[in-house]
Amino acid sequence: MRTTALAIAMNQLLRSKDMAIFSDLTRALWDHSIRTAAAARVLAQNFTRINPDEALLAGLVHDLGAFYMLYRAVQYPELRVRPDSIKYLIVQWHEGIGVTLLDTLGMPKEIVNATIDHDQPRLAPITVRTLADIVYVGNLIAGAHFEWSHQDFDPDAGQVGQVRQNFSALLPEIEADTREMLAVFS
């Protein structure tokens, strides 16, 4: 129930007329969040004893800070005319802001902790064991490169291609879940 309520609230935020100026970015961010949620659910179901619904929720909200920053940015005319600056700031700060928001919203600590540093390249786990592993790998499978396009580092350091290859057998199921979730929440 909480996952559905959050998904609906996030989608309504995206549909705000004020957010129209960033519609391409908000649509890409929404699609990425749905893909990450689907990947997280499938990873949890296939490789761990972690509740797949908890993993789905963690994947869905992993970029909540970015949504919030976009919402706040449109309230300032001087920021609306600088979309590239906004994108850069979001990429740099969304993780920390998201962690603070999730904590403030009373999300379970496991979910809050799983979103910390989800975009920071590191050696990707070969097997996923923790919720943080699931969110990190799910984020890569979902195409974290769209976020990294405004980062100050090379995303190949995070082994994006290798992760997708390691979990390639799950891609059809992830895509099916993604289509289903997009049909429901878009």
C-alpha beads as a LAMMPS data file, in Angstrom:
LAMMPS data file: protein, C-alpha beads

186 atoms
185 bonds

1 atom types
1 bond types

-500.0 500.0 xlo xhi
-500.0 500.0 ylo yhi
-500.0 500.0 zlo zhi

Masses

1 110.0

Atoms # bond

1 1 1 0.000 0.000 0.000
2 1 1 2.808 2.431 0.905
3 1 1 4.560 1.726 -2.406
4 1 1 1.414 2.476 -4.395
5 1 1 0.726 5.663 -2.439
6 1 1 4.287 6.916 -2.950
7 1 1 4.228 6.067 -6.655
8 1 1 0.975 7.952 -7.140
9 1 1 2.251 10.951 -5.164
10 1 1 5.511 11.049 -7.137
11 1 1 3.639 10.787 -10.431
12 1 1 1.255 13.591 -9.436
13 1 1 4.219 15.782 -8.564
14 1 1 5.620 15.186 -12.046
15 1 1 2.337 16.198 -13.650
16 1 1 2.321 19.572 -11.912
17 1 1 2.038 22.356 -14.488
18 1 1 5.008 24.095 -12.885
19 1 1 7.175 21.061 -13.642
20 1 1 6.430 21.289 -17.388
21 1 1 9.641 23.245 -17.990
22 1 1 11.604 20.158 -16.938
23 1 1 9.222 17.627 -18.512
24 1 1 11.945 15.742 -20.404
25 1 1 14.041 15.355 -17.273
26 1 1 11.102 14.458 -15.028
27 1 1 9.867 11.853 -17.525
28 1 1 13.355 10.310 -17.797
29 1 1 13.706 10.342 -14.006
30 1 1 10.281 8.734 -13.533
31 1 1 11.008 6.021 -16.104
32 1 1 14.393 5.402 -14.472
33 1 1 12.791 5.114 -11.021
34 1 1 10.227 2.615 -12.311
35 1 1 12.961 0.589 -14.056
36 1 1 15.091 0.602 -10.904
37 1 1 12.100 -0.506 -8.817
38 1 1 11.368 -3.366 -11.222
39 1 1 15.024 -4.427 -11.293
40 1 1 15.242 -4.272 -7.497
41 1 1 12.144 -6.429 -7.082
42 1 1 13.405 -9.038 -9.548
43 1 1 16.898 -9.089 -8.013
44 1 1 15.498 -9.536 -4.499
45 1 1 13.137 -12.262 -5.620
46 1 1 15.793 -14.229 -7.483
47 1 1 18.904 -13.803 -5.326
48 1 1 18.040 -12.920 -1.740
49 1 1 15.630 -13.448 1.101
50 1 1 14.873 -9.724 1.134
51 1 1 11.190 -8.940 0.695
52 1 1 10.715 -8.110 -3.020
53 1 1 8.151 -5.422 -2.141
54 1 1 10.671 -3.724 0.149
55 1 1 13.244 -3.846 -2.652
56 1 1 10.705 -2.420 -5.103
57 1 1 9.983 0.469 -2.728
58 1 1 13.699 1.156 -2.228
59 1 1 14.206 1.217 -5.989
60 1 1 11.226 3.485 -6.505
61 1 1 12.365 6.095 -3.973
62 1 1 16.133 5.931 -4.529
63 1 1 16.029 9.234 -6.481
64 1 1 13.394 10.988 -4.365
65 1 1 15.881 13.774 -3.665
66 1 1 16.056 14.556 -7.393
67 1 1 12.274 14.859 -7.636
68 1 1 12.207 17.154 -4.624
69 1 1 15.016 19.332 -5.980
70 1 1 13.205 19.722 -9.308
71 1 1 10.007 20.637 -7.486
72 1 1 11.841 23.293 -5.485
73 1 1 13.811 24.609 -8.482
74 1 1 10.692 25.456 -10.482
75 1 1 9.636 27.803 -7.706
76 1 1 12.560 30.116 -8.503
77 1 1 12.445 31.976 -11.854
78 1 1 16.222 32.455 -11.864
79 1 1 16.690 28.682 -11.732
80 1 1 14.123 27.896 -14.425
81 1 1 16.273 29.620 -17.033
82 1 1 19.342 27.546 -16.107
83 1 1 18.294 23.925 -16.676
84 1 1 21.852 22.647 -17.106
85 1 1 22.832 24.119 -13.743
86 1 1 19.793 22.490 -12.153
87 1 1 20.675 19.110 -13.662
88 1 1 24.233 19.375 -12.406
89 1 1 23.123 20.340 -8.887
90 1 1 20.576 17.541 -8.782
91 1 1 23.137 14.933 -9.753
92 1 1 25.579 16.239 -7.144
93 1 1 23.132 16.609 -4.234
94 1 1 20.115 14.359 -4.773
95 1 1 21.481 11.418 -2.806
96 1 1 22.013 13.376 0.416
97 1 1 18.745 15.260 0.092
98 1 1 16.928 12.023 -0.679
99 1 1 18.331 10.315 2.411
100 1 1 17.186 13.249 4.556
101 1 1 13.700 13.204 2.992
102 1 1 13.287 9.455 3.382
103 1 1 14.399 9.645 7.004
104 1 1 12.004 12.545 7.647
105 1 1 9.158 10.603 6.023
106 1 1 9.797 7.786 8.492
107 1 1 10.899 5.220 5.944
108 1 1 12.482 2.082 7.387
109 1 1 16.205 2.503 8.070
110 1 1 17.002 -0.380 5.698
111 1 1 15.460 1.556 2.800
112 1 1 17.062 4.854 3.807
113 1 1 20.485 3.226 4.128
114 1 1 20.104 1.400 0.806
115 1 1 19.814 4.717 -1.053
116 1 1 23.041 6.185 0.330
117 1 1 25.669 6.598 -2.415
118 1 1 23.634 4.637 -4.958
119 1 1 25.193 6.667 -7.802
120 1 1 28.796 6.535 -6.616
121 1 1 30.806 4.181 -8.845
122 1 1 32.365 1.263 -7.039
123 1 1 33.115 -2.350 -7.703
124 1 1 29.763 -3.886 -8.440
125 1 1 28.879 -6.986 -6.455
126 1 1 28.855 -10.228 -8.431
127 1 1 26.022 -11.454 -6.248
128 1 1 23.576 -9.219 -4.456
129 1 1 23.244 -9.797 -0.732
130 1 1 21.966 -6.593 0.832
131 1 1 19.269 -4.073 0.004
132 1 1 22.043 -1.562 -0.777
133 1 1 23.509 -4.040 -3.303
134 1 1 20.064 -4.477 -4.841
135 1 1 19.495 -0.729 -5.223
136 1 1 22.991 -0.165 -6.626
137 1 1 22.768 -2.996 -9.160
138 1 1 19.135 -2.188 -9.985
139 1 1 20.129 1.423 -10.609
140 1 1 22.873 0.290 -13.007
141 1 1 20.590 -2.129 -14.828
142 1 1 17.983 0.636 -15.135
143 1 1 20.456 2.928 -16.831
144 1 1 22.207 5.052 -14.240
145 1 1 24.210 6.505 -17.136
146 1 1 21.460 9.094 -17.668
147 1 1 22.228 10.466 -14.211
148 1 1 25.969 10.184 -14.680
149 1 1 25.926 12.326 -17.824
150 1 1 26.240 15.343 -15.527
151 1 1 28.747 13.847 -13.086
152 1 1 32.427 14.663 -12.783
153 1 1 33.628 11.083 -13.227
154 1 1 33.690 8.243 -15.719
155 1 1 30.736 5.871 -15.236
156 1 1 32.750 2.978 -16.637
157 1 1 34.505 2.916 -13.271
158 1 1 31.269 1.401 -11.963
159 1 1 31.336 -1.424 -14.526
160 1 1 27.887 -0.666 -15.964
161 1 1 28.253 -3.026 -18.914
162 1 1 29.590 -5.840 -16.772
163 1 1 26.667 -5.578 -14.354
164 1 1 24.131 -5.720 -17.175
165 1 1 25.949 -8.754 -18.577
166 1 1 26.122 -10.502 -15.181
167 1 1 22.375 -10.166 -14.711
168 1 1 21.322 -10.432 -18.368
169 1 1 19.138 -13.489 -17.731
170 1 1 16.863 -11.291 -15.613
171 1 1 16.462 -8.510 -18.185
172 1 1 13.297 -9.927 -19.834
173 1 1 11.558 -10.220 -16.453
174 1 1 12.730 -6.731 -15.474
175 1 1 11.432 -5.303 -18.757
176 1 1 8.069 -7.045 -18.290
177 1 1 7.762 -5.654 -14.745
178 1 1 8.775 -2.208 -15.990
179 1 1 6.080 -2.210 -18.698
180 1 1 3.468 -3.343 -16.198
181 1 1 4.427 -0.675 -13.654
182 1 1 4.543 2.078 -16.289
183 1 1 1.063 1.072 -17.454
184 1 1 -0.259 1.349 -13.902
185 1 1 1.592 4.470 -12.728
186 1 1 1.943 6.601 -15.854

Bonds

1 1 1 2
2 1 2 3
3 1 3 4
4 1 4 5
5 1 5 6
6 1 6 7
7 1 7 8
8 1 8 9
9 1 9 10
10 1 10 11
11 1 11 12
12 1 12 13
13 1 13 14
14 1 14 15
15 1 15 16
16 1 16 17
17 1 17 18
18 1 18 19
19 1 19 20
20 1 20 21
21 1 21 22
22 1 22 23
23 1 23 24
24 1 24 25
25 1 25 26
26 1 26 27
27 1 27 28
28 1 28 29
29 1 29 30
30 1 30 31
31 1 31 32
32 1 32 33
33 1 33 34
34 1 34 35
35 1 35 36
36 1 36 37
37 1 37 38
38 1 38 39
39 1 39 40
40 1 40 41
41 1 41 42
42 1 42 43
43 1 43 44
44 1 44 45
45 1 45 46
46 1 46 47
47 1 47 48
48 1 48 49
49 1 49 50
50 1 50 51
51 1 51 52
52 1 52 53
53 1 53 54
54 1 54 55
55 1 55 56
56 1 56 57
57 1 57 58
58 1 58 59
59 1 59 60
60 1 60 61
61 1 61 62
62 1 62 63
63 1 63 64
64 1 64 65
65 1 65 66
66 1 66 67
67 1 67 68
68 1 68 69
69 1 69 70
70 1 70 71
71 1 71 72
72 1 72 73
73 1 73 74
74 1 74 75
75 1 75 76
76 1 76 77
77 1 77 78
78 1 78 79
79 1 79 80
80 1 80 81
81 1 81 82
82 1 82 83
83 1 83 84
84 1 84 85
85 1 85 86
86 1 86 87
87 1 87 88
88 1 88 89
89 1 89 90
90 1 90 91
91 1 91 92
92 1 92 93
93 1 93 94
94 1 94 95
95 1 95 96
96 1 96 97
97 1 97 98
98 1 98 99
99 1 99 100
100 1 100 101
101 1 101 102
102 1 102 103
103 1 103 104
104 1 104 105
105 1 105 106
106 1 106 107
107 1 107 108
108 1 108 109
109 1 109 110
110 1 110 111
111 1 111 112
112 1 112 113
113 1 113 114
114 1 114 115
115 1 115 116
116 1 116 117
117 1 117 118
118 1 118 119
119 1 119 120
120 1 120 121
121 1 121 122
122 1 122 123
123 1 123 124
124 1 124 125
125 1 125 126
126 1 126 127
127 1 127 128
128 1 128 129
129 1 129 130
130 1 130 131
131 1 131 132
132 1 132 133
133 1 133 134
134 1 134 135
135 1 135 136
136 1 136 137
137 1 137 138
138 1 138 139
139 1 139 140
140 1 140 141
141 1 141 142
142 1 142 143
143 1 143 144
144 1 144 145
145 1 145 146
146 1 146 147
147 1 147 148
148 1 148 149
149 1 149 150
150 1 150 151
151 1 151 152
152 1 152 153
153 1 153 154
154 1 154 155
155 1 155 156
156 1 156 157
157 1 157 158
158 1 158 159
159 1 159 160
160 1 160 161
161 1 161 162
162 1 162 163
163 1 163 164
164 1 164 165
165 1 165 166
166 1 166 167
167 1 167 168
168 1 168 169
169 1 169 170
170 1 170 171
171 1 171 172
172 1 172 173
173 1 173 174
174 1 174 175
175 1 175 176
176 1 176 177
177 1 177 178
178 1 178 179
179 1 179 180
180 1 180 181
181 1 181 182
182 1 182 183
183 1 183 184
184 1 184 185
185 1 185 186
